[in-house]
Amino acid sequence: MSFSTLVLKVAAEIAYYKGLIKDTEGASGIEYAVIAAMVAVVIAGISSGVGEDIRTVFGNIRTALVPSS
């Protein structure tokens, strides 16, 4: 391989990596993943309290509908 061919290959590699650095297309996918993770954390935090409230409401309904013996 001649020196000029090596220089051209190195220049092409440098141009390729510069293009990767400027590429922002993948950033939006990462941003969506971060937002989805935050929503999942919020839902997980809320769901334990909501689940207990729903259980209480259905318990009250069952008590009201089932006659005590």
C-alpha positions as a LaTeX table, in Angstrom:
\begin{tabular}{lrrr}
\hline
Residue & $x$ (\AA) & $y$ (\AA) & $z$ (\AA) \\
\hline
Met1 & 0.00 & 0.00 & 0.00 \\
Ser2 & 1.42 & 3.34 & $-0.98$ \\
Phe3 & 1.64 & 6.34 & 1.28 \\
Ser4 & $-0.91$ & 8.32 & $-0.72$ \\
Thr5 & $-3.44$ & 5.46 & $-0.49$ \\
Leu6 & $-2.91$ & 5.30 & 3.27 \\
Val7 & $-3.43$ & 9.05 & 3.56 \\
Leu8 & $-6.67$ & 8.82 & 1.57 \\
Lys9 & $-7.94$ & 5.98 & 3.78 \\
Val10 & $-7.14$ & 7.90 & 6.96 \\
Ala11 & $-8.82$ & 11.02 & 5.56 \\
Ala12 & $-11.90$ & 8.98 & 4.69 \\
Glu13 & $-12.03$ & 7.51 & 8.22 \\
Ile14 & $-11.69$ & 10.96 & 9.77 \\
Ala15 & $-14.53$ & 12.25 & 7.59 \\
Tyr16 & $-16.67$ & 9.25 & 8.57 \\
Tyr17 & $-16.17$ & 9.81 & 12.31 \\
Lys18 & $-16.78$ & 13.55 & 11.98 \\
Gly19 & $-20.08$ & 12.70 & 10.31 \\
Leu20 & $-20.99$ & 10.41 & 13.20 \\
Ile21 & $-20.28$ & 13.15 & 15.70 \\
Lys22 & $-22.58$ & 15.58 & 13.87 \\
Asp23 & $-25.37$ & 13.00 & 13.46 \\
Thr24 & $-28.19$ & 13.73 & 15.92 \\
Glu25 & $-30.79$ & 11.31 & 14.58 \\
Gly26 & $-30.20$ & 8.72 & 17.31 \\
Ala27 & $-30.50$ & 11.34 & 20.04 \\
Ser28 & $-34.26$ & 11.58 & 19.69 \\
Gly29 & $-34.59$ & 7.84 & 20.26 \\
Ile30 & $-32.56$ & 8.12 & 23.44 \\
Glu31 & $-34.66$ & 11.07 & 24.59 \\
Tyr32 & $-37.85$ & 9.08 & 24.05 \\
Ala33 & $-36.40$ & 6.18 & 26.04 \\
Val34 & $-35.51$ & 8.49 & 28.94 \\
Ile35 & $-39.02$ & 10.00 & 28.91 \\
Ala36 & $-40.59$ & 6.51 & 28.85 \\
Ala37 & $-38.42$ & 5.47 & 31.79 \\
Met38 & $-39.48$ & 8.54 & 33.79 \\
Val39 & $-43.15$ & 7.85 & 33.06 \\
Ala40 & $-42.69$ & 4.23 & 34.17 \\
Val41 & $-41.11$ & 5.36 & 37.44 \\
Val42 & $-43.98$ & 7.77 & 38.11 \\
Ile43 & $-46.58$ & 5.09 & 37.33 \\
Ala44 & $-44.79$ & 2.61 & 39.59 \\
Gly45 & $-44.72$ & 5.18 & 42.39 \\
Ile46 & $-48.38$ & 6.05 & 42.05 \\
Ser47 & $-49.70$ & 2.55 & 41.44 \\
Ser48 & $-49.01$ & 1.22 & 44.92 \\
Gly49 & $-51.13$ & 3.93 & 46.53 \\
Val50 & $-53.84$ & 3.74 & 43.89 \\
Gly51 & $-54.00$ & $-0.05$ & 44.16 \\
Glu52 & $-54.68$ & 0.17 & 47.89 \\
Asp53 & $-57.39$ & 2.80 & 47.33 \\
Ile54 & $-59.09$ & 0.65 & 44.69 \\
Arg55 & $-58.95$ & $-2.36$ & 47.00 \\
Thr56 & $-60.65$ & $-0.29$ & 49.74 \\
Val57 & $-63.39$ & 0.94 & 47.37 \\
Phe58 & $-64.18$ & $-2.60$ & 46.18 \\
Gly59 & $-64.13$ & $-3.81$ & 49.79 \\
Asn60 & $-66.69$ & $-1.16$ & 50.69 \\
Ile61 & $-68.87$ & $-2.13$ & 47.72 \\
Arg62 & $-68.69$ & $-5.81$ & 48.67 \\
Thr63 & $-69.62$ & $-5.00$ & 52.27 \\
Ala64 & $-72.58$ & $-2.95$ & 51.08 \\
Leu65 & $-73.82$ & $-5.61$ & 48.64 \\
Val66 & $-73.31$ & $-8.76$ & 50.68 \\
Pro67 & $-75.75$ & $-9.00$ & 53.56 \\
Ser68 & $-74.09$ & $-9.76$ & 56.86 \\
Ser69 & $-75.19$ & $-13.01$ & 58.45 \\
\hline
\end{tabular}
